[in-house]
Amino acid sequence: MNDLNELETLIVGWAKARGIIPNATPESQVLKAVSEMGELADAINKRQHIEAVDAIGDVTVCLINLCALMGVTLGECLQAAYDQIKDRRGTLLPNGCFVKEEAK
């Protein structure tokens, strides 16, 4: 199995070879990702594990393409997100709501 960086490089190469990177826009890739999220939601709601795994991959491909169009990597975006959340404290309630712990 390839690591995440290798897969990102392979996906960007695939997208360039098919004209996605030179011809797509950030807006078109966001719309495609939203479409794929709809498929993911449908698979989750129907408890279709294999379809959900595929849809997660499809969403990720769209996000990698979006990153390439924006001149960043998925890893850079994940690092930025992690840097924002790493020190957060709180609890996820049973109803799915995350309650942040107040700063002291």
N, C-alpha and C positions, 0 to 999 in steps of 0.2 A: 504494500500500500504506500502511496506517495504521501509525503508530509504536506502540510497546508501551503507552505511557500511554493513547493513544486507544483501542486495542483493549481495554485493561482497563476503561475507562469504558463502552465499548459492551457488553462482556460483562456487567458488573454491571447495566447497564440492562436487558439481555435477561433476566438472571436475576430481577430484581425484577418485570418484566412477567409472568413465568411463575410467580411465587409461590415461586421457589426461595429467594431471600434472606429473605423474611419467614417462610417455613415450614420451611426446612432447619435443621439443627444442624451445628456443627463436626464432630460424630461422623459424621453421615450423609454429609457431603461428603468426609471422609477415607475412608470405606468406598467411596464412588463412585470416588474417585481410585485406590484400590487395585484396584478392578475394572477400571478403564481401564488401569492398569499391567499387569494380566494380559493384556489385549488387546495392549498394546505389546510385551510379552515374546513373545507368540505370533507377532506380525508380524515381530519381529526374528529369532526362531528360524527362521521360514519364509522369511526374506529378502524380505519383501513391503514394499518401500520406501514405496509410496503409503499402504498401511494403517498403517505405522509412523508416518509423518508425521501422519496423521489422529489416531492414538492419542496422540501427543505433544501435539497440540492439545487433545484431550479431557481429558488429565491436567491440562494447564495451565488449562483452563476450570474444572475442579474446584478447583484450587488458588486461582484468583482468587476463586471463590465462597467458599472457606474464609477467605481473607483478608478479604473483605467482612464475613463473619459475625463475624470477630474484631476488626474495626475497624482493620485495617492494609491497606496496599497490597502488591502483589507486589513493587513496586520497593523498598519499605522492607525487605521480607524478603530480597531479593537483596542490598541494601546491607549488611544485618547479616551475611549469609553471607560476602560479599566482605571485609568488615572483619575477619572471623575468619581467612580464608585468605590474604589478600594478602601476608603476610610469611612464610608457610610455605615451607620449603625441603625438597626431597626429590626422589625419583625414582620413577616408575612402572616396576616391573619387567615383563618380558615375560609373567609369569604373572598380571598384573593387580593385584598387591599394591603399594600405595604405601608406600614406606619414608621416614619423616620424617628429615630431617637433624637431628642433635643440635645443640641450642643451644650456642653457644660463650661 
